[in-house]
């Protein structure tokens, strides 16, 4: 025995509205189904209600999108006016802080000296790639212009650490490593003031 298929779970709202219209048309005067339950009037009422709700939603979305555009334009216009006013206050005050604060504007702090970069955190080493390779990644460090990566087979001996890469992103792909070798990796950030502290080592056995 065949079963009726509705497919409602996969229909969009416009498709449901179209299906209700189709059902009303096909069942009107259909000798096979003379007393539909629910009635075709109820189906039509449901179709109209859903279609009205859908149209209202579409209109509301268009209105919201226009409101967002209008807000952005108004915000940019006010930004431009305030920026011009700030330039006027700057020129008239000649940089006198006491005069600037009477205008309602704040006063910029003098830039703080740049110190050494922080220690990179969460250094991770992965060897799921070509033989003799290792993928390293770590958390970016604010103010870092580059990162220096080192490796060793003996982390207890400082002199055994060897430079292996210098990168500008917080990740590095190391190649030409000895397969099946035990490697410890570390990284440090280098900024305008110099090199920061080394990260905690990360251990991996190279594939």
Secondary structure, 3 states (H helix, E strand, C coil): CCCCCCCHHHCCHHHHHHHHHHHHHHHCCCCCCCCCCCCHHHHHHHHHHHHHHHHHHHHHHHHHHHHHHHHHHHHHHHHHHHHHHHHHHHHHHCCCHHHHHHCCCCCCCCCCCCCCCCCCCCCEEECCCCCCCEEEECCCCCCCCEEEEEEECCCCCHHHCEEEEEECCCEEEECCCCCCCEEEEEEEEEECCEECCCCCCEEEECC
